[in-house]
Amino acid sequence: MATRLNFRWFDITVGALFILLCFLTIYPFLYALSYSLSNGQSVLTQNMYVWPIDFTFDNYKTVFANNSILSAFYISVLKTVLGTALSLIVIATAAYSVSKKHLILKKSILSFFVIPMYISGGLLPFYILIFNLGLMNKFLVYLLPGAFSGMFMFLIKVYYETLPGEVEESAKIDGAGDFRVFASIFVPLSFPVYATVALFVGVAQWNAWFDAMLFMSNTDLHPLQLLLQNILREAEVTTFSQVAALSGPQGIKRTSVETLRMATLMVTTFPILFIYPFFQKYFIKGVVLGAVKG
Amino acid sequence: MKQQRAGGFLRTLSQQKVLLLFLLPAMGLVLVFNYIPMFGLVMAFQDYKILEGYFHSDFVGLANFKEFFASPDFYQALRNTIAINLICLVVVFPMPIIFSVLLNELVSAKLKKTIQTITYLPYFISWVVVGGLFYKLLESKSGVVNVLLHSLGMEDIPFFREAQYFWPIIIFATIWKGIGWNSILYLSAINSIDPHLYEAAEVDGANRFQRIWNITLPGIAGTAVFLFVLTVGSLMNGSGGASGSLAPNFEALWNFRNALVAGKSDVLDIYAYQQGVQGAQYAYAAAIGVFQSLMSLVLLFSCNFLIKKWRGEALF
């Protein structure tokens, strides 16, 4: 009897802990969302906990009317799409070659890819390199340096190696070259692993800001994350208060710098929140596979 | 004979031209963006001038290293790096283990799935956004945490204005962002434990804690050791542990720091960034990078050595 009671208490405690954890995970997003849907003036004088105060879309209207936010959004979308496509092409083709047993100099080529996964030159030599390559202030700086990833190449390689070899052999006997085999046999069969890699690369591209902070002094090419960082900190507040002032020419002003900040933060987060539930299984499959191999 | 072999090599080369063509972009990118910076570390031993480059800058031996060893700012950054990472090793590292062991105790598969879906989410949110959320919630006076404190009759806590709160905040944020995601490997290790072990233990009358202690924990010990060695190896260079979120990296600290808390927040990575990039002291910062890499290697190998002595096997 005593032990059974013990068990029940254990279950209740564990359940309560997980509910608390889930609440702590969700609440910050919920708070920011509600805040961004609140009247910017009312929320300064009343305490908001869960629901918006004086519900309004004005903050979002102001954010989407702001040219620098729109252009940063566009830059982020562009670099995410192009960066993901480029990475997939570079990584999927290289993975095809290293998955072949008969590849010439295979050992040396594999070591060539493995060494940089453990050793790096660090920030400063990298910074100097980008400078010397003339990539400063070029859009390409978002795409090229991170286009390849050894980890994802090995992930795709492992996947290719699980594909049945017979189809490939018979295609080869029929005279198909490596290019044909890759394009018409491997690519159509590898959608799940491509999805995993594309999602990781895409999320990393969308979330990246440090490359822009290092290499992009031209603010016209700043991605949304870096603009958000500036808006959350002091730098961008002046332009924002102008926006806020302009947004309510007649009548009552219903935005404030604080609610506009949270609206921008939510706009930056929405794309991730939208794709996340649909692609969760790909995310998890990727990390488990990668760890087994690594 | 030799000619024949050379001929064979060339023939293979031409047979595999598509394979080699496929490798070309990847190898080119790795050569340029990974290998050249490794050789670029030579700048740490130079009086590096960006316009003169590696080939025309003067070599100065260990002068850059002597300079930062003489700087009090360096020691503050070193202290912060060691302190934050040590606390993380003790506090953050076990969290995903506790998380996955307790999750495994839940009966409902649907509930498990929901908890996983929710707690993995923060991993995919950028540190810029996470920083923004924490600043908002922990704001002095109007932040919801302080509002709650006020309503309980407690004093306002100036979270981001006094340096003493910085370490607890950043460690909480690191747990918040990574606890779910970092448990994935442990959960997959638990899933691969033979279910018969649990059944047999139950028949033998083992209670829940005995089952956790004798079956679940030994089942994930290998994964834990693997992650522990990798985490220790990345402590000094701020790359934040094996899966990127067991200790705060540069991106995390940069979005949580401000001038008021700099004394506690500015680790070696931030110090090197400020000196090197913002202050254009390239060689000085590169030397700090070399120091960090060396320390990482020492930590990695000694941790691996100790664990090998203790368990008989380790990472390598």
Interface residues (C-beta under 8 A of the other chain):
Chain A: T3 F7 F10 D11 V14 G15 L17 F18 L21 C22 L24 T25 I26 P28 F29 Y31 A32 Y35 L44 N47 M48 Y49 I89 V90 I91 T93 A94 Y96 S97 V98 K100 H102 L103 I104 I109 F112 F113 P116 I119 S120 G121 G122 L123 L124 P125 F126 Y127 I128 L129 F131 N132 L133 L144 P145 A147 F148 G150 M153 G177 D178 F179 F182 V203 W206 N207 A208 W209 F210 L214 Q225 L226 L228 Q229 L232 R261 M262 L265 T268 T269 I272 L273 Y276 P277 Q280 F283 I284 V287 V288 A291
Chain B: F9 T12 L13 Q16 V18 L19 L20 F22 L23 P25 A26 M27 L29 V30 V32 F33 N34 Y35 I36 P37 M38 F39 G40 L41 M43 Y48 I50 G53 F99 L102 L103 E105 L106 T114 I115 T117 I118 T119 Y120 L121 P122 F124 I125 S126 W127 V128 V129 G131 G132 L133 F134 Y135 K136 L137 S142 V144 V147 W176 I179 G180 W181 I184 L185 S188 N207 R208 N237 S243 F250 E251 W254 N255 D269 A272 Y273 G276 V277 Y282 A283 A285 A286 G289 V290 Q292 S293
